[in-house]
Amino acid sequence: MTLHRVAISSTGLFTPPEIITNEELVEAFNAFAEIENTKHAFEIAAGTRQPLTPSNVEFIEKASGIKRRYVMNKSGVLDPTRMRPKFAPRPDTQISLMAEIGVKAAQDALQAAGKTAADVDGVICAAANMQRPYPAMGVEIQTALGVKGYAFDMNVACSSATFALELAFNAVRTGTARAILVINPEITSAHLAWMDRDCHFIFGDVCTAILVERLDLAPASAFEILGTRLLSSFSNNIRNNNGFMSRAEDRDPDDRDQLFRQEGRKVFKEVCPMAAEHMAGHLQSLDLVPAQVRRFWLHQANLAMNQLIGRKLLGRDATLDDAPVILDEFANTASAGSIIAFHRHHGDFQPGDIGMICSFGAGYSIGSAVIKRV
C-alpha cells in the first residue's frame, strides 16, 4: 500500500451574529436569581433552601478568562424568565441549524484553499452535541455542499475535532480519499445551564472547518500533518446526560441533570497533567521536544488550564505567542476552540516551523496533531 503525505490545506470559521458580554450575562443572571429567591422566600427563610448567589463580572473573568461569547440567539438567554436560547423549529424540507452553519464554515475553508466540493471525497461532522440522532448532519452538509462520496457524524465531546482529524488523516494517508472536510458545528448555548452561577458564563457558539488533503494536491500555504495521537479515559467529572432515552426515563427536559455539568476543580487537577504528558509523549514519538514547537494551539476551556499546561511543557510561563488565547472573545466553544486558535494564529509561520494542536475534555478525551509549515 502506498501511503500519502497529508496536509491541513485550510480552515474555515463561521462566527454567529450576536454577542453576549459578561455585563449583559451578569445582569440577566442576577435578575433570574432575584426572581427565584422571591419565589422560594418561605423555604429560604425556613433554612430548607439556599438562596441563589448573584454573579459578577470579576468572578467570571478571574475564574475563566472569558470576557464575551458569540451566540446564535441572545434574547432567549438574557430573558430571566427563560434562560436558554430560542430557536424556531424547522421543517424537514429546510436545512437544520447546525448543518447550515457547518456549510458556511466549510465554504470558507474551501475558498481559502482555492478548492471546490468536487475536490472533496468525504465529510465528518464532529461536535460535542448533535442536533438529532439521524439523518446524520454530515450527510446533510455533504449534500448541501455537493460533495460526492460519504459523510457521517461523530462525538467525542471537546475532543471531537481532533479525533475527527485523525480519522481524516488516516483516510487520506491510505488513499481512500483525496480530501476530507472536518466540520465542527458547536451550538453549545443550547446545552449550557445558564441558571447555574458556577457555569453560566462558560460556553459560546461557533463552527469551524478543516480541509485535510493529500500534500501533493494541497496549496503552497498548507501544513503537513506529521502525526496524530488520541487518548481517552473514563471520568464522570464532565457530563451531559440528555439523550433520546431521557424521554423513556420520564426526565424533565429542564432537569438540571439534562444539561452540561462538571466538577471544575477535579477536572483542572486531573486533565492538566494528563494533557501535558500526552503532548510531550506525542512529540517524543516524533523525535521532537516542546522547545522545538513554534506554537501550541490548545483547547480553549479555561485560561488557567492552558497556562498550567504551557508551564509543564516549556518549564516556564507560555507567552501568548507560544499559546494564543481566543477564549476571551469566543468563550469555550467545545471542540472548535483549538481550531479557532489555529485559524486565527498561523499566518506568521515560516516553512519548517512546527506547531501542535491539542484538545482535552469530557471522556476524559485528549487529541493532538503535530504539523509543519511546508
BAPA-660079 format. One record per residue: x, y, z of N, C-alpha, C in turn; residue in one letter. Coordinates in steps of 0.1 Angstrom, whole numbers, padded with zeros to 4 digits, always signed. Layout:
BEGIN
XYZXYZXYZa ...
// end
This chain:
BEGIN
+0008-0012+0000+0000+0000+0000+0009+0013+0000m +0006+0022-0009+0013+0035-0009+0006+0044+0001t +0014+0049+0010+0009+0059+0020+0013+0073+0015l +0003+0082+0015+0004+0095+0011+0008+0105+0022h +0016+0115+0020+0018+0126+0029+0005+0134+0029r +0002+0139+0041-0012+0145+0043-0010+0159+0049v -0019+0168+0045-0018+0182+0050-0031+0188+0054a -0030+0198+0063-0042+0207+0065-0040+0218+0055i -0049+0218+0045-0048+0227+0034-0054+0241+0038s -0064+0241+0047-0070+0254+0051-0080+0251+0062s -0084+0262+0069-0095+0261+0079-0105+0271+0075t -0118+0270+0080-0128+0279+0079-0135+0282+0092g -0141+0294+0093-0148+0298+0105-0161+0305+0102l -0171+0300+0109-0184+0307+0109-0186+0313+0123f -0188+0326+0124-0190+0333+0137-0204+0337+0138t -0212+0334+0148-0226+0338+0150-0228+0353+0150p -0240+0357+0147-0242+0372+0145-0244+0379+0158p -0245+0373+0170-0248+0380+0182-0238+0378+0193e -0236+0388+0201-0226+0387+0212-0232+0390+0225i -0228+0382+0235-0233+0385+0249-0220+0388+0257i -0220+0400+0263-0209+0404+0271-0211+0399+0285t -0200+0398+0293-0202+0394+0307-0211+0403+0315n -0211+0416+0311-0220+0425+0318-0235+0422+0316e -0238+0419+0303-0252+0415+0300-0255+0402+0306e -0246+0393+0306-0249+0380+0312-0251+0381+0327l -0243+0389+0334-0245+0390+0349-0258+0397+0352v -0262+0407+0344-0275+0414+0346-0286+0404+0345e -0286+0396+0335-0297+0386+0333-0297+0375+0344a -0285+0370+0347-0285+0360+0358-0290+0366+0371f -0285+0377+0375-0289+0383+0388-0304+0386+0388n -0310+0390+0377-0325+0392+0376-0332+0378+0378a -0326+0368+0372-0332+0354+0374-0331+0350+0389f -0319+0352+0395-0317+0349+0409-0327+0356+0418a -0329+0368+0415-0339+0376+0423-0353+0370+0422e -0357+0367+0410-0370+0361+0408-0371+0347+0415i -0361+0339+0414-0361+0326+0421-0360+0328+0436e -0353+0337+0441-0352+0339+0456-0365+0344+0461n -0372+0352+0454-0385+0357+0458-0395+0346+0458t -0395+0338+0447-0404+0327+0446-0403+0317+0457k -0391+0315+0462-0388+0305+0472-0384+0311+0486h -0390+0323+0488-0386+0331+0500-0389+0323+0513a -0401+0316+0513-0405+0309+0525-0395+0298+0528f -0391+0290+0518-0382+0279+0521-0368+0285+0525e -0364+0296+0519-0351+0302+0522-0351+0306+0537i -0362+0313+0541-0364+0318+0555-0364+0306+0564a -0369+0295+0560-0370+0283+0569-0357+0275+0569a -0348+0279+0561-0335+0272+0561-0335+0259+0553g -0346+0256+0545-0347+0244+0538-0342+0246+0523t -0339+0258+0520-0334+0260+0506-0323+0272+0507r -0313+0270+0499-0302+0280+0499-0306+0291+0488q -0304+0304+0491-0307+0314+0481-0296+0313+0470p -0300+0318+0458-0291+0319+0447-0282+0331+0450l -0269+0329+0448-0259+0340+0450-0257+0347+0437t -0258+0361+0437-0256+0368+0425-0242+0366+0419p -0241+0367+0405-0229+0366+0398-0223+0380+0396s -0210+0380+0392-0204+0393+0389-0193+0392+0379n -0190+0402+0372-0180+0402+0361-0167+0398+0366v -0162+0403+0377-0149+0400+0382-0148+0385+0385e -0158+0378+0391-0158+0364+0393-0156+0356+0380f -0164+0360+0370-0163+0353+0357-0149+0354+0351i -0144+0366+0350-0131+0368+0344-0119+0361+0352e -0120+0362+0365-0110+0355+0373-0111+0340+0372k -0123+0335+0371-0125+0320+0371-0121+0314+0357a -0123+0322+0347-0122+0316+0333-0113+0323+0323s -0112+0337+0324-0105+0344+0314-0115+0349+0303g -0127+0345+0304-0137+0348+0294-0143+0362+0296i -0144+0370+0285-0150+0383+0285-0163+0385+0278k -0165+0376+0268-0177+0376+0260-0178+0363+0252r -0189+0362+0245-0191+0350+0237-0201+0353+0226r -0199+0346+0214-0209+0347+0203-0220+0336+0205y -0232+0340+0202-0243+0330+0203-0252+0332+0191v -0260+0321+0188-0269+0322+0177-0282+0329+0181m -0285+0330+0194-0297+0338+0199-0294+0342+0213n -0294+0356+0215-0291+0361+0228-0304+0365+0236k -0315+0368+0229-0327+0373+0236-0332+0362+0245s -0332+0350+0241-0337+0339+0250-0328+0337+0262g -0315+0337+0259-0305+0336+0270-0306+0347+0281v -0308+0359+0276-0309+0370+0285-0322+0373+0291l -0332+0365+0287-0346+0366+0293-0346+0359+0307d -0346+0366+0318-0346+0359+0331-0357+0349+0334p -0367+0350+0326-0378+0340+0328-0376+0328+0319t -0366+0328+0310-0364+0317+0301-0350+0311+0303r -0339+0319+0302-0326+0314+0304-0321+0303+0295m -0324+0304+0282-0319+0295+0272-0322+0301+0259r -0315+0297+0248-0317+0303+0235-0331+0299+0230p -0336+0307+0221-0349+0304+0215-0347+0302+0200k -0349+0290+0195-0348+0286+0181-0361+0282+0176f -0365+0286+0164-0377+0282+0157-0375+0268+0151a -0385+0259+0154-0384+0246+0147-0384+0247+0132p -0376+0238+0126-0375+0239+0111-0382+0226+0105r -0389+0227+0094-0394+0216+0088-0384+0207+0082p -0387+0195+0078-0377+0185+0073-0372+0190+0059d -0380+0199+0053-0375+0204+0040-0365+0215+0040t -0362+0220+0052-0352+0230+0054-0340+0225+0061q -0328+0230+0057-0316+0226+0063-0316+0228+0078i -0310+0219+0086-0310+0221+0100-0300+0232+0104s -0302+0238+0116-0294+0249+0120-0279+0245+0121l -0276+0234+0127-0262+0230+0128-0256+0227+0115m -0263+0221+0106-0258+0218+0092-0256+0231+0085a -0265+0241+0087-0264+0254+0080-0251+0261+0083e -0248+0261+0096-0235+0268+0099-0223+0260+0095i -0225+0247+0095-0214+0238+0090-0211+0240+0075g -0221+0242+0067-0219+0245+0053-0212+0259+0052v -0215+0269+0060-0208+0282+0059-0194+0281+0062k -0191+0273+0073-0176+0272+0077-0169+0264+0066a -0175+0253+0061-0169+0245+0050-0166+0254+0038a -0176+0262+0034-0173+0270+0022-0162+0280+0024q -0161+0285+0037-0149+0294+0040-0136+0286+0038d -0136+0274+0043-0123+0266+0042-0120+0263+0027a -0130+0259+0020-0128+0256+0006-0122+0268-0002l -0129+0280+0001-0124+0292-0006-0110+0295-0002q -0106+0294+0010-0093+0297+0015-0082+0288+0008a -0086+0276+0004-0077+0267-0002-0078+0267-0017a -0087+0275-0023-0089+0275-0037-0095+0262-0042g -0103+0256-0034-0109+0243-0038-0124+0244-0040k -0130+0233-0045-0144+0232-0046-0149+0219-0041t -0162+0217-0040-0167+0204-0035-0163+0192-0043a -0160+0195-0056-0155+0184-0064-0142+0178-0060a -0134+0186-0052-0121+0181-0048-0122+0173-0035d -0134+0172-0029-0135+0165-0016-0143+0152-0017v -0138+0142-0010-0144+0129-0011-0152+0125+0002d -0151+0133+0012-0159+0129+0024-0160+0141+0034g -0170+0139+0043-0173+0150+0053-0175+0143+0066v -0168+0148+0076-0170+0143+0090-0176+0154+0098i -0188+0153+0103-0194+0163+0112-0191+0159+0127c -0182+0166+0133-0177+0162+0147-0180+0173+0156a -0188+0170+0167-0192+0181+0176-0195+0175+0189a -0195+0183+0200-0198+0179+0213-0213+0175+0215a -0222+0181+0207-0236+0178+0207-0242+0177+0193n -0251+0168+0192-0257+0166+0178-0272+0171+0179m -0276+0177+0169-0290+0183+0169-0300+0172+0169q -0297+0160+0163-0306+0149+0162-0298+0136+0160r -0304+0125+0163-0297+0112+0160-0295+0109+0146p -0305+0112+0137-0304+0109+0123-0315+0116+0116y -0314+0119+0103-0303+0116+0094-0290+0124+0099p -0279+0119+0096-0266+0125+0100-0265+0139+0094a -0261+0148+0103-0258+0162+0098-0247+0162+0088m -0237+0153+0090-0226+0152+0080-0232+0150+0066g -0242+0141+0064-0247+0138+0051-0255+0150+0046v -0262+0157+0056-0269+0169+0052-0259+0180+0047e -0248+0182+0054-0238+0191+0049-0232+0187+0036i -0229+0174+0035-0223+0169+0022-0232+0172+0011q -0245+0170+0012-0255+0172+0002-0256+0187-0002t -0256+0195+0008-0258+0210+0006-0245+0215-0001a -0233+0209+0002-0221+0214-0005-0220+0208-0019l -0226+0197-0021-0224+0190-0034-0212+0181-0035g -0208+0175-0023-0197+0166-0022-0201+0152-0026v -0194+0146-0035-0196+0132-0038-0188+0123-0029k -0194+0112-0024-0186+0103-0016-0194+0100-0003g -0189+0102+0008-0196+0098+0021-0195+0109+0031y -0203+0107+0042-0203+0116+0053-0209+0109+0065a -0205+0113+0077-0210+0108+0090-0208+0118+0101f -0215+0115+0112-0214+0123+0124-0206+0115+0135d -0199+0123+0143-0192+0116+0155-0191+0126+0166m -0190+0120+0178-0190+0129+0190-0180+0123+0200n -0170+0132+0204-0161+0129+0215-0159+0141+0223v -0171+0147+0226-0171+0160+0234-0161+0170+0229a -0154+0176+0238-0145+0187+0234-0133+0183+0225c -0131+0170+0224-0120+0165+0215-0125+0160+0202s -0138+0163+0198-0144+0158+0186-0136+0162+0174s -0131+0175+0173-0124+0179+0161-0111+0172+0160a -0103+0170+0170-0090+0164+0169-0092+0149+0166t -0102+0143+0172-0104+0128+0169-0108+0127+0154f -0117+0136+0149-0121+0135+0135-0109+0138+0126a -0100+0147+0131-0088+0150+0123-0079+0137+0121l -0078+0129+0131-0071+0116+0129-0078+0107+0119e -0091+0106+0120-0098+0098+0110-0096+0103+0096l -0097+0116+0094-0095+0122+0081-0080+0120+0076a -0071+0122+0085-0056+0120+0082-0054+0105+0077f -0060+0096+0084-0058+0082+0080-0065+0078+0067n -0076+0084+0065-0083+0082+0052-0075+0087+0040a -0070+0099+0042-0062+0105+0031-0048+0098+0030v -0042+0095+0041-0029+0088+0040-0030+0075+0033r -0040+0067+0036-0041+0054+0030-0047+0054+0016t -0052+0066+0011-0056+0067-0002-0071+0064-0004g -0079+0062+0006-0093+0060+0004-0101+0073+0001t -0094+0085+0003-0099+0098+0000-0088+0107-0004a -0091+0116-0014-0081+0127-0017-0082+0138-0006r -0094+0141-0002-0095+0152+0008-0108+0149+0016a -0107+0153+0029-0119+0152+0038-0121+0165+0044i -0133+0169+0045-0137+0181+0053-0142+0177+0067l -0135+0182+0077-0139+0180+0091-0147+0193+0095v -0159+0191+0099-0168+0202+0103-0172+0201+0118i -0171+0212+0125-0173+0213+0139-0184+0223+0143n -0197+0220+0141-0207+0230+0145-0210+0229+0160p -0207+0239+0167-0209+0239+0182-0219+0249+0186e -0231+0245+0188-0241+0254+0194-0243+0250+0208i -0232+0253+0216-0231+0249+0230-0241+0257+0239t -0246+0268+0234-0255+0276+0242-0268+0268+0245s -0271+0258+0237-0283+0250+0239-0282+0240+0250a -0269+0237+0254-0268+0227+0265-0262+0232+0278h -0260+0246+0278-0255+0252+0290-0266+0255+0300l -0263+0253+0313-0272+0257+0323-0270+0271+0327a -0276+0280+0319-0275+0295+0321-0279+0299+0335w -0287+0291+0342-0292+0295+0355-0283+0290+0367m -0271+0284+0363-0262+0279+0373-0250+0289+0374d -0248+0296+0385-0238+0306+0387-0224+0300+0384r -0222+0287+0387-0208+0282+0386-0204+0279+0372d -0214+0279+0362-0210+0276+0348-0217+0285+0338c -0225+0294+0342-0234+0301+0333-0227+0310+0322h -0214+0312+0324-0206+0320+0316-0197+0312+0306f -0197+0299+0307-0186+0291+0301-0186+0291+0285i -0198+0288+0280-0198+0284+0266-0203+0295+0256f -0199+0293+0243-0203+0302+0232-0205+0293+0220g -0212+0299+0209-0215+0292+0197-0205+0295+0186d -0202+0286+0177-0193+0288+0166-0194+0276+0157v -0187+0277+0145-0185+0265+0137-0171+0266+0130c -0163+0256+0130-0151+0256+0123-0151+0244+0113t -0142+0246+0103-0140+0235+0093-0125+0234+0090a -0121+0221+0088-0107+0218+0084-0107+0210+0071i -0099+0215+0062-0098+0207+0049-0085+0199+0050l -0086+0186+0051-0075+0176+0052-0073+0170+0038v -0061+0171+0033-0059+0168+0018-0045+0161+0016e -0044+0154+0006-0031+0149+0002-0021+0161+0000r -0009+0159+0005+0001+0170+0004+0004+0174-0010l +0004+0165-0019+0008+0168-0033-0004+0176-0040d -0016+0176-0034-0027+0183-0040-0030+0196-0033l -0023+0198-0022-0025+0210-0013-0019+0223-0018a -0024+0234-0014-0018+0247-0017-0005+0249-0010p +0003+0259-0015+0016+0261-0010+0016+0265+0004a +0005+0270+0009+0004+0275+0023+0001+0264+0033s +0000+0252+0029-0005+0241+0037+0005+0237+0048a -0001+0230+0058+0007+0224+0069+0007+0209+0068f +0018+0203+0067+0019+0188+0067+0016+0183+0081e +0008+0173+0081+0005+0166+0094+0016+0155+0096i +0024+0158+0106+0035+0148+0109+0030+0136+0117l +0019+0138+0125+0013+0127+0133+0002+0131+0141g -0007+0122+0144-0018+0124+0153-0018+0114+0165t -0024+0118+0176-0024+0108+0187-0037+0111+0195r -0043+0100+0200-0056+0101+0207-0055+0094+0220l -0062+0098+0230-0063+0092+0243-0076+0094+0250l -0082+0084+0256-0094+0085+0264-0093+0077+0276s -0100+0082+0287-0100+0076+0300-0113+0080+0307s -0121+0071+0311-0135+0074+0316-0134+0083+0329f -0143+0093+0329-0145+0101+0341-0159+0107+0341s -0165+0108+0353-0178+0114+0355-0177+0129+0357n -0165+0135+0357-0164+0148+0361-0169+0159+0351n -0172+0155+0339-0178+0163+0329-0189+0155+0322i -0202+0159+0324-0213+0151+0318-0223+0160+0312r -0231+0153+0303-0243+0158+0297-0252+0146+0295n -0262+0144+0303-0270+0132+0303-0282+0132+0294n -0284+0143+0287-0296+0144+0278-0294+0136+0266n -0304+0128+0262-0303+0120+0250-0317+0114+0247g -0317+0105+0237-0330+0100+0233-0337+0091+0243f -0329+0086+0252-0335+0077+0263-0341+0085+0274m -0339+0098+0275-0344+0106+0285-0359+0106+0286s -0365+0106+0274-0380+0105+0273-0385+0093+0279r -0378+0082+0277-0383+0069+0282-0381+0068+0297a -0372+0076+0302-0369+0077+0317-0378+0087+0323e -0387+0093+0316-0396+0104+0321-0389+0115+0327d -0378+0119+0321-0370+0130+0325-0376+0144+0321r -0375+0153+0330-0379+0167+0326-0368+0173+0318d -0372+0178+0306-0361+0185+0298-0354+0196+0305p -0361+0202+0315-0355+0213+0322-0347+0209+0335d -0347+0195+0337-0340+0190+0348-0325+0194+0347d -0319+0198+0358-0305+0203+0358-0296+0192+0353r -0299+0179+0356-0291+0168+0352-0291+0166+0336d -0300+0173+0329-0301+0171+0315-0292+0181+0307q -0285+0189+0315-0276+0200+0309-0262+0197+0313l -0253+0205+0307-0239+0204+0310-0236+0206+0325f -0227+0198+0330-0223+0200+0344-0209+0194+0345r -0202+0199+0355-0188+0195+0357-0184+0197+0371q -0174+0190+0375-0166+0192+0388-0154+0199+0384e -0154+0212+0383-0144+0220+0377-0130+0218+0384g -0130+0218+0397-0117+0217+0404-0110+0203+0401r -0119+0193+0401-0113+0179+0398-0108+0179+0383k -0116+0185+0374-0112+0185+0360-0098+0192+0359v -0097+0203+0365-0084+0211+0364-0073+0202+0369f -0075+0196+0381-0064+0189+0387-0060+0176+0379k -0070+0170+0373-0067+0157+0366-0063+0159+0351e -0070+0168+0344-0068+0169+0330-0055+0176+0326v -0051+0186+0334-0039+0194+0330-0026+0185+0329c -0023+0177+0340-0011+0168+0338-0013+0158+0328p -0025+0153+0326-0028+0143+0315-0025+0149+0301m -0029+0161+0299-0028+0167+0286-0013+0170+0284a -0006+0176+0294+0008+0179+0292+0017+0166+0289a +0014+0155+0297+0021+0143+0295+0018+0137+0281e +0005+0138+0276+0001+0133+0263+0009+0141+0252h +0009+0154+0253+0016+0162+0243+0031+0159+0243m +0037+0159+0255+0052+0156+0255+0055+0142+0249a +0046+0132+0252+0048+0119+0247+0046+0118+0232g +0037+0126+0227+0034+0126+0212+0046+0132+0205h +0051+0143+0211+0063+0150+0205+0075+0140+0205l +0077+0133+0216+0088+0124+0218+0088+0113+0207q +0076+0108+0204+0074+0098+0194+0078+0102+0180s +0079+0115+0178+0083+0121+0166+0097+0127+0166l +0104+0123+0177+0118+0128+0180+0118+0143+0181d +0108+0149+0188+0107+0163+0190+0106+0166+0205l +0109+0178+0209+0107+0182+0223+0099+0195+0222v +0092+0199+0233+0084+0211+0233+0091+0223+0229p +0104+0225+0232+0111+0237+0228+0112+0239+0213a +0110+0228+0206+0111+0229+0191+0098+0233+0185q +0087+0234+0193+0074+0237+0188+0072+0252+0188v +0070+0258+0176+0068+0272+0174+0056+0277+0181r +0045+0269+0181+0032+0274+0187+0024+0262+0191r +0017+0263+0202+0007+0254+0207-0007+0260+0206f -0016+0253+0198-0030+0258+0197-0038+0249+0206w -0041+0253+0218-0047+0245+0228-0062+0247+0228l -0069+0237+0234-0083+0237+0237-0086+0250+0245h -0096+0257+0242-0099+0269+0249-0111+0268+0259q -0108+0262+0270-0118+0259+0281-0116+0269+0292a -0104+0271+0296-0101+0279+0308-0087+0284+0307n -0085+0297+0309-0072+0303+0308-0062+0297+0317l -0065+0295+0330-0056+0289+0339-0051+0275+0335a -0060+0267+0329-0056+0254+0325-0045+0255+0314m -0047+0263+0304-0038+0265+0294-0024+0270+0299n -0025+0279+0309-0013+0284+0314-0005+0273+0322q -0012+0265+0329-0005+0254+0336+0001+0244+0327l -0007+0240+0316-0002+0231+0306+0011+0236+0299i +0010+0249+0296+0022+0255+0290+0034+0255+0299g +0032+0258+0311+0043+0258+0321+0049+0244+0323r +0040+0234+0323+0045+0220+0324+0053+0216+0312k +0049+0220+0300+0056+0216+0288+0069+0224+0286l +0069+0237+0288+0080+0245+0285+0089+0248+0297l +0085+0245+0309+0093+0248+0320+0094+0263+0324g +0085+0270+0318+0083+0285+0320+0069+0289+0317r +0066+0301+0320+0053+0306+0316+0052+0308+0300d +0042+0302+0294+0040+0304+0280+0035+0318+0277a +0040+0323+0266+0035+0336+0262+0023+0334+0253t +0017+0345+0250+0005+0345+0240+0010+0341+0226l +0022+0343+0223+0028+0338+0211+0030+0323+0211d +0034+0318+0222+0036+0303+0224+0022+0296+0223d +0012+0302+0230-0001+0295+0231-0012+0306+0230a -0016+0309+0218-0026+0320+0217-0039+0317+0224p -0045+0328+0228-0058+0327+0235-0069+0334+0227v -0080+0326+0224-0092+0332+0218-0104+0331+0227i -0101+0325+0239-0111+0323+0249-0118+0335+0254l -0111+0346+0255-0117+0359+0260-0127+0364+0250d -0126+0361+0237-0136+0366+0227-0147+0356+0225e -0143+0343+0224-0153+0333+0220-0159+0325+0231f -0152+0325+0243-0156+0316+0254-0152+0302+0250a -0157+0292+0258-0154+0278+0255-0163+0274+0243n -0158+0270+0232-0166+0265+0221-0164+0250+0218t -0162+0243+0229-0161+0228+0229-0150+0224+0219a -0153+0216+0209-0143+0210+0200-0137+0220+0191s -0143+0232+0189-0139+0242+0179-0127+0251+0185a -0125+0251+0198-0116+0261+0204-0102+0261+0198g -0096+0249+0198-0082+0248+0193-0081+0251+0179s -0092+0248+0171-0092+0250+0157-0093+0265+0154i -0101+0272+0162-0102+0287+0161-0088+0293+0163i -0081+0288+0174-0068+0293+0177-0059+0292+0166a -0059+0280+0159-0051+0277+0148-0055+0286+0136f -0068+0287+0133-0073+0295+0122-0069+0310+0123h -0069+0315+0136-0066+0329+0138-0050+0332+0139r -0043+0322+0142-0029+0324+0146-0019+0314+0140h -0019+0314+0126-0008+0306+0120-0002+0313+0108h -0007+0325+0105-0002+0332+0093+0012+0336+0093g +0018+0337+0105+0032+0341+0106+0042+0330+0106d +0037+0318+0103+0046+0306+0103+0055+0306+0090f +0068+0302+0092+0077+0301+0081+0079+0286+0077q +0083+0283+0065+0085+0269+0061+0094+0262+0071p +0090+0250+0076+0097+0243+0086+0093+0245+0100g +0086+0256+0103+0081+0258+0116+0071+0247+0120d +0072+0243+0133+0063+0232+0138+0053+0237+0148i +0041+0232+0147+0031+0236+0157+0023+0224+0161g +0015+0225+0172+0008+0214+0178-0006+0219+0182m -0016+0211+0177-0030+0214+0180-0033+0203+0191i -0040+0207+0201-0044+0198+0212-0057+0202+0218c -0065+0192+0220-0078+0194+0227-0079+0184+0239s -0087+0188+0248-0089+0179+0260-0103+0182+0266f -0110+0172+0270-0123+0174+0275-0130+0162+0281g -0143+0162+0281-0151+0151+0287-0147+0138+0281a -0148+0128+0289-0143+0114+0285-0137+0107+0296g -0125+0112+0301-0117+0123+0295-0112+0119+0281y -0111+0129+0273-0105+0126+0259-0095+0137+0256s -0084+0132+0250-0073+0141+0246-0069+0138+0231i -0068+0147+0223-0064+0145+0209-0054+0156+0205g -0044+0151+0197-0033+0161+0193-0029+0158+0179s -0024+0169+0172-0019+0168+0159-0006+0176+0158a +0005+0171+0154+0017+0178+0152+0018+0182+0137v +0020+0194+0134+0020+0199+0120+0032+0208+0117i +0036+0208+0104+0048+0216+0100+0044+0224+0087k +0048+0237+0087+0045+0245+0076+0054+0241+0064r +0049+0238+0053+0056+0233+0041+0062+0245+0033v 
// end
